[in-house]
Amino acid sequence: MIRILLADDHALVRRGVRLILDSEPDLEVIGEAADGAEALALAAADPPDLAVLDIAMPRMTGLQAARELSRSHPELRILILTMYDNEQFFFEALRVGAAGYVLKSAADRDLVEACHAAIRDEPFLYPGAETALIREYLERARTGAEIPERPVTEREEEVLKLVAEGHSTKDIAELLYISVKTVERHRSNILAKLGLKDRQELTRYAIRAGLIEP
């Protein structure tokens, strides 16, 4: 039996995905999380074999959670299940350790196959992603370019997401267990690195980066 942790901030989506997974004789959803932070806590309490994560969730995105899960549970397989047919998110998912990338619009067709592929330690890519991967590879081979560095650090990304969600500096300090001064320093660094002027521009950037939903 493949034990699965499911994370999505929409209860109706979780219910539909659970129906798909639980209908298979060898798949069992053992836990549901509404955000990435809750997914980390559930995985720590009862480690699953496979985590299926949405990208855009409050507090911590699926990509951020995938990065942490890959470090804390290296044997865990991870799938990203998302509505974003987006090359940027696809490549970031591969970067943080996901074994596959499944579109919600094709979940009824692809998700079960993706789960089995992940457990076999095989990658699963939706058809458009294969095209994107080949195009990216050929372009980098042609130009000799390396994979671009992340524009902000992992901690700065956490602060950026929480600022864009409307949390106060004090709230962010408490959520991340850092000082108010450290939050302010990260915020200044983020604005400088990204060339942004205020919270409004920062929020627009967070939406484009998939850190929050519009």
N, C-alpha and C positions, 0 to 999 in steps of 0.2 A: 504494500500500500504506500503510495506517494503522499506524504503529508504536506499540505500547502497552507501558507499564510497569504491572505489576500488583503491588500491595502488600497482603498479608494475613498475619497471624502463624500461620495454620493451613495447613500444607503440603497437606492434602487439599482444602481449599477452593481454594487456588491451582490445584491440578491440575484440579479440576472446571471452574473458570472459564476456565482456559487451553484446555481442550477445546472449550468453547463458542466462544471467540474464534477459535482457530486453525482451526476448521472453516469459517470464512467466508473466501472467496477474497481479500478486500481488508483483512483484519485479521491482524496478526502481533504476538504477544507477544515483545518483545525483551529483557525483563528481569523478574525477580521479586525482591521484597523482603519480608522478614519483619517489618519495622517502618518507621515513618515516616522515621527517620534514615537507614536504608539506602536508602530510596526517594529521598531528597534526593541521596545520594552517586551513585546510579546515574543519576539525571537529569542531574547535573552532568557525568558522564563521557560519557554518550551520550544526548543529549536526545531524548525520545520526542515523538510528536505528541499523545498522550493518556495520562493517568495514571488508573488505576482503583484507588481507595484504600478499604480498610476503615476504620472509625472506631476501634475499640478495639484498639490494638496497643501493645506494650511500648516504652519509651523515648520515643517520640513518636507521638501519635495521628494518624489520617488527616486530621483537621481541622487539626491543627497543621502537618502536612506540606503540606496544600493551601494554607494561608496563606503558607508560605515559598515554595512552588513558584510561586504566583501572582505573587510579588514578583520572584523570580529568573528565571522563564521566563514572561513575560506572554503569550506566544503559545501556551503549552501549554494544552490543554483538560483539564479534571479532572472525573471522575465519582466520586461516593461510592457504594460498594457495601456495604450494611450489613444486619444483622438487625434494626436498631432502627427500628420504625415509630413515630417519635417526633417531634413538632412542634419541640421544642427543637433537636434535632440537625439537622433539616431546615432550619430558619431559619439556624442557625449555618453549615451547609454553603453556603448562598447567600451569607452574609456574607463567608466566606473565599474566595469565587471559584469554587466548583464550578458546572459547567454542568448537572449533573443529579444525581439522588438515586434509586438503584435498590435495591430490597429483595432480599436474597439469596434469599428464598423465591420470588421471581418472576424470578430471573436468567435462567433458560432461556427465558423469554418476552420479557423487556424489555431485557436487557443489550445485545444486538447493535443493536437499534433506538436505544438510548441512545447508544451509541458513534457511530453515524452522525449522530445529531442534534447531538452535541457538536462533531463535526468541521465540520458545517455552521453552527456557531455559533448553534445553536438550543437552548433549554432542554429538558430532559427531566424530567418529574415523574411519579411513580407516581400513580394516581388519587386515593388518599387525601390526597396532598400538595397536589393542586390544591384540594381542599376546604379544607384547613388554610390555604392561602395566601389564598383568598378570604375565609374567616372572619376571619383576622387583619387583612386589609386593611379589611374592613367595620367591625370593632371599633375599629380605630385611627381610621378616618374618623369614626365616631360619637362617640368620646371626645376626639378631637384629640390622642391620645397619640403620642409619638415612640418610635422603637425604643429599648429600654432599653440602657443602657451595660453593658459587660461588668463582672461583679463583681470580677474581678482582672485585672491586666495580663497580657500575653503571657508575659513572663518569669516572673511569679508562677505562671502556669498550668503552665509547664514544671517549676518547682520542686515544685509541688503534686503533679503526676503522679509524679515520681520519689520523693518522700517516701512517697506512698501505695503505691508499688511495693516499699517497704522498703529503699531505698537509704540509706546513711548520709550525714551532712552532708559528709564528706570525699569520698565517691564522687560526690555531686551536684556539688560544686565542680569536680571533675576532668572530669566529663561535660560541664558547661556552660562550662568555662574561666573560672570566677569564683572569688573567694576564699571561704573557709569563713565569714568574717564576713558576706559578702554573702548567702550562702545562709541564714544564721541570721536576718538582717534580713528577707529575703523571707518566710521561714517565719512570723516574728512578724506581719508585715503581713497575710499570708493568714489566719491565725487570727483576727486582729482584724477584718478586713473581713467575714469570713464568720460571725463569732460562734461560732467553734469553740474547744474547750478543749484537745484533744490529738490525737495521731496517729490514734487509733481513729475519732474523729468526722471527721477530715480524710479518712480512707480511705473512710468511708461517703459523704461528699460526692463524692469522686472517682468512685465507682461510679455515683452518681445522675447525675453530669455526663458520663458516658461516657468518662472519662479512663482508667479501668481496668475490666477485667471482674470480676464477682463471683467 
